[in-house]
Amino acid sequence: MANVVVVGAQWGDEGKGKIVDWLSERADIVARFQGGHNAGHTLVIDGVTYKLSLLPSGIVRGGKLSVIGNGVVLDPWALFAEIGKLAAQGVSVTPENLLIAENTPLILPIHGELDRARESQTAVSKIGTTGRGIGPAYEDKVGRRAIRVADLADEATLDLRLDRLMTHHNALRAGLGLDPVDRADLKAKLMEIAPQVLPFAAPVWKTLTEARRAGKRILFEGAQGSLLDVDFGTYPYVTSSNTTAGMAASGTGLGPTAIDFVLGIVKAYTTRVGEGPFPTELFDADGDRLGSRGHEFGTVTGRKRRCGWFDAVLVRQTCATSGVSGIALTKLDVLDGFDTLKICTGYELDGKVYDYLPTAASLQARVTPVYEEVEGWHESTAGARSWADLPAAAIKYVKRIEELIQCPVALLSTSPERDDTILVTDPFAD
């Protein structure tokens, strides 16, 4: 049976939650493979809105197994706060429908403190992090000093991990003017939450391998967007993990041969939260209109998103780096009513036209978009469920995007409701 990876193909906030929920009805397992609780997925199901940050989107669907893979960094306190909110909405989360990889690194309170202390420094440029400790947790993972889920089961091992952690963090904190870590308090918090976390712990790689052999359908759910990838994003204004599709393999313990289809989620225009380059950003009435009609505020932070025209150069680039098989184009209805739309087809810099975004930050900051104008439409596309429901100009816009990004549209989303979706290619087709 086919296994599908879903990744954002812009700077995040592309509408992955709805698409994953739409696909999860046909999946047996939904697995998160990177990021932390800085992600934000909004699902609207039968008129009820669910806001998820850490839990896989499949958790709100009965009969599905949700998995948090080892590529994720896990804040256990945030996890159980989220589980509590879902419980209040009638969604039960138990070890029967949620597994956490035993080798998943933990986000500790000291990571959030470090994150926020760094961002508050005025001597360096801000990255625009959410301040939730994601970056520092990944640093500890790479530095081989992380506390992982399995460590909570053995106090002696936990003590060794804490000692190694204190050596590093207390030196950092001294340089930032923070008090040393209260080791006893941190250990007490970990020992207190361990009995809550450990029932969910499992060798996820083994579970997924057995599920694949049994012909189960696995949906791999990415967070953030490909342009925030630590290697291929607009560095240093990126997240601290790999957000491209290849991470689905290493972030869950399944090899790359387990991936059959990569679905890139793409908004019909472009948005970004936080700092960093944004070639097609609009500062006029059109930008305000996109933000207002698209309700462009972050699910997790509430921050207003920056808005701009569709950037075909960037999407073509991310489709290549993630090996995207087809895209899901979302929020087409936000463009209803524009007389003219613009699509970025290249960048001009010092008299030269680029068909990709240069790697150097100094060049990224200076590129000027080269636009192609296309006809807009005044009919409504909201709620359309077939090509016949779309205005001719809207179909032309979608087809032109396909040509420019060199990747076909597999799904077209026309509202936050899961059923307002036009299926072109079934990602789960064998």
N, C-alpha and C positions, 0 to 999 in steps of 0.2 A: 504494500500500500504506500502511496505517496506521503512524504513528510515535507512540511512547508516551513520556511523561515520568513518571518515578517520583520522588516526593518524600516525605519524612517529614512527617506532619501533626501531630506533637507536638514534643517537645524532642529528637528524635533517638532512636536505639537502638530503633526500632520493628520491626526485622526486615527492613530494606530489602534486605540482602544475599541472603537466601533468595529473596525475591520477584523480585529482578532476575535471579538465577540461573534461577529457574523460567521467567521470561519470555524469557531470553536464548536458550533453545533454539530459539525461533522468530524471533529477531532476526538480522539480518546484521551489525549494528554496535552496539556498546555504548559510549556516550560519557559521560564525566564532564564536568560543566559548571561546578562551583564547589567551593570548599573546598580543603583540602590534605591532608596526612597526619595531620591530627587526626581524620579520619573513621575509623570502624572497622566493617568488614563481616565477619561470620562466615558462611562457607558450609560446609554439611555435604553432601558428595557421595559416595555409595557408602561411607559410614562414615568418610570422610577429611575432616578439618576444615581449612579454609583460612581464614586471617585476613588480610584485605586492609585497607590504609589509604589508599593512593593509587591503585593500579591499579583500573580498572573491573572489576566482578564478572565480566564476560564473558570475562576473560582465561583462566579455568580451563576454558573450553569450546573445544574444537577447531573450527576453521573459522570463527571469529568475528574480526572486526576490532575491537580496542579503541582508544578515542581519549581522550586527555587534552586537553580544550579550553582555550581562552584564558582562561576564567573561573576556572580553577584556579590556585593558586600552587604551584609545583613545587620541592620540595627534591630536587635531583638525587642527593644522597648517600643520602637515604632511599629514593628510587626504586630505586637499584641494590641496596641492601640487601634491599629487598622482592623484587626480581627474583631475587636470590640464594637467598632462602628458598624461593621457589616452585620454583626449579630443583632444590633438594634434595628437593622433593616430586614431581618429575617433570614440572613444567610449564615449557615453554620459552617465553621472551618474546623476540621478535626484531622488527626493523622490518617483518616480514611480518604480524605480528598486533598491533602496537602503534604508534600514531602520536601525536606530541605537537605541538600547535599551535606554530608558530614564534613567535607573539606571546605565549606564556605567560610570565608573570613568574616569576623564580626566588626561592626562599627561601634566603637565605645564612646562614652561621653567626652573623653579627652580628644577624640578626633574632631568632634564638632567645635570644641573650644579652640583647638588649633586652627581649624578652617576659618572661623570667624575672626580670630586674632590676626591672621595673615591678611585677610581682606580689609581689615580696618587700618592697616598700615598705609600712611599717605605717601611714603617715600617711593613706593613702587606702583605700577599700573595695576588696577583691579582686573581680575579675571572674570568676575561676575558669577561666582559660585553661589549655590543655594545655602551655603554655610552649614550643611548637614553632616559634614565629616567624610564625604565620599572620597575625595582626593587623598587625605591623610591615611584612610583605611587601605586604599590601594597601595600607597607608599609602603606601609608596613607589610603588606602581602609580598611585594617585590623585595623588600628588605629582609624577608624571612624572620620577621618578629611578630607576625599577626597571631592573634588568638582566634582559633577556628572552632566551629560548632563542636567537633569531636573532643576538643580540649575541656569542654565543660563537664565531661563525664569523669574526669580524673583530676582530683585536687592537686596532686603532686606535679602533674604536667602543667596545670594551670599556674602554679607558683613559679615554675621555671619560665613560662611564657611571660608572666608579669614582670619578673626580674629583668628579662631582656628588654621588655618594652619600656620599663622605667629608665633604664640607662640612656636610651635614645631620647625619649620624650622630655625628661627633666632637663636635659641639655638644651633642647629646642625651646622649651618654655622659659628657661632662664634668659635666653636671648631675646624673647618677646616680652619680657617683664611679667610673666605669669608665675604664680606660686607652683611649687613642685606638686606632682600628682599625689593625692591621698590614696596610697596603695591599698590600705586596709578597707577604705570605703569602696574603692573600685572592685576589689575582690568580693566584698560582701554583696554588692549589687549583682555580680556575675553568678555567685553561688545561689542567690535568691531566685534569679530568673532561669537558671539551668533546668530545674524540673519542668518548666513550661516549654522550653525549647526542645529538649532531648527526645520527647516522644515523637517529634516530627522528623528527627534525623534519620538518614538512610544513605546507603551507597547508591546514589542516584544514577550513576553511570551504569550500574548493574541492572537497576530497574528499567531504565530506558532501553538498554541492549536487549533484555528479555522481551520487552514490549514490542520492539521492532521485529524481532524474530517471530513473534506471534501474530504479526500483520497488523499491529495497532497503528493508528494514524497519530503522528506527533506534530504539534504546532509549536514552533520555537518563536518566542515573543521577545523582540528587542526593545530597548528603551532609548530615549533621546533620539538623535538622528545621525546619519552617516557623516554629516559635516561637522559633528562634534567628536568624531573619532580621534583618539589621541595621536594616531599616526597620520591619517589622511584628512583630518579636519583643519579648521582655520586656527592652527596652533599659534600661541598658547591659549587662545580663547576656546577651549575644548573641555570635554569631560575627561575623566581619568581612566577610561577603559576603551577597548575597541568596540565600536558600535556597528561595524560592518558585519555582513552575514557570516563571514568566516569564524567569528567568535562563537556562533551557535554550537560548533563542534567542540572547541576547547572549553567552552563555558558550561558544558553539560557532561562531557566525558564520552560523547559519541563522536566517531570519526566523520570526516567530510563526506564520505560515501553515503551517509544517512540522509543527506540533504537532496531532495528531488526538485524543489521549486523554491525560488527566492522571490518573494513579493515585496516590492518597494512601495512604501506609502508616500504619496506626493500630493501636496496641496496645490490647488489650481492657481495659486499665487504664492508668494514667499513671505515667511515670517521668521523672526528671530527674537529670543529673549536674552538679555544680558549684553555684555560687551563684545567687541570684535567687528571685523569687516563685514559689510553687507552691501554689495555693489548696486543692487536695484532698490535700495531703501527709498521710500517716498516720505517727504516732509510737507506734503500739500494736502489739499482736500481729498484727493483720490486715496492717499494713504490713510487718512482719518476715516474715510468711508469703508475701506477694507476692514479696518480694525473694529469699527462699530458694527458693521453687518456680520462680521465673522466672530464677534464676541471674543476678541483676541486678548485674553488674560490668562496667565499661567494657572494650571490646575493646582499645583502645589504651592506656588509662591504668591499668586495673585498679581504678579507683575505684568504691566502692560507690554504686549509684544510689539516689536517693530515690524512694520508691514511694507511690502514692495511688490513690484511686478514679478511675474513668473520668470525664473532664471533657468533657461534650458541648458546653459553651459554647465552649471553646477549639477543639475540633475543627471545630465549625460555622464558627468564625471563619477558621480556616486553610483549610478547604475553599473558602471564599469568596475569600480573597486569592490562592490558587493556581488557582482555577478548576477544582477537582477534579471529574472526571467520575464517578468511583467510587472506593471505598476498598478496600484489602486489609486485613482485620481479622486481626491476628496474636495469638498466645499466648492464645487462648481457653481452652486446656487448663489454664492456670495458675489459672483461677478454679474449677476442679473442687473440690467439697467444701465450698464456702461455703454456709451456710444462707441468708444474705441478702447481696445485693450493693447497692451504692449508686452512683448516677449523679448527677453535678452537673448541674443544669438552669439554674442562675442564680447570681448573686452578690448578697449583701446588704451594703450599705455605708451607714451613717448613715441607716438607715430606708428606703433606696431599693433596689429590686431591679434589677440590670443583666442584660441578656441578651447582654453582650459584656464583654471584659476592658478596663477603662479604660486609656488610654494612659499617664497620669501614673504614674511609679514609686511615688510616695507613696500613691496610691490602690490600685495593684496589691498593695502590701504589706499593705493593711488589709481587703481584701475577704474575706467569709466565704461559703463555698459553701452553696448551697441544694440539698439532696439529695432525690432520689426513691429509695425503696427498692424493689427488685425481688427476686423469688424466686430463690434459688440452686438448684444441683443437685448431686447426689452421685454420679451416674454419670460415667464417664470420657468425655471428648471427645478425648483424645489419639489422634492417628492417624486421625481421622474423615476420610473422603473423599467423603461425600455427606450431604445433609441428613437422610437416613433414619438415619444413624449418630449423630445428635445428640439429646440429651435435649430434650423439649419446652420445658423452662425455659430451656435454652441458646438455642434458636431464638427464644424470646420476647425474650431479652436482646439478641440481635443485631438483631431487628426494631425494638426500642425505640430502639436506638442509631441506626438508619437514620432513624427519625422525628425524633429530636432534633437530629441533625446536618444534616438535610435533604439527605442524599446517600446513594445506594444502595451496598450492599456488592457489589463485583465479584468479590472473591476472599476466601476464608476459610482461614486457616492454622491447623493444629491440632498442629503439632510442628515442630522444626527441619528435618526431612527434607523435601526439595523435593516429593516426591510426596504428602505428607500435606496436600493443598490441595483445597478445594472451589471449582470454577470456576462462577461465576454469570453473569458477563458477560465475554466475551473482549475485552481491551483492543486486541488486534491485528485485530479484525474490521474489514473494510473498510466 
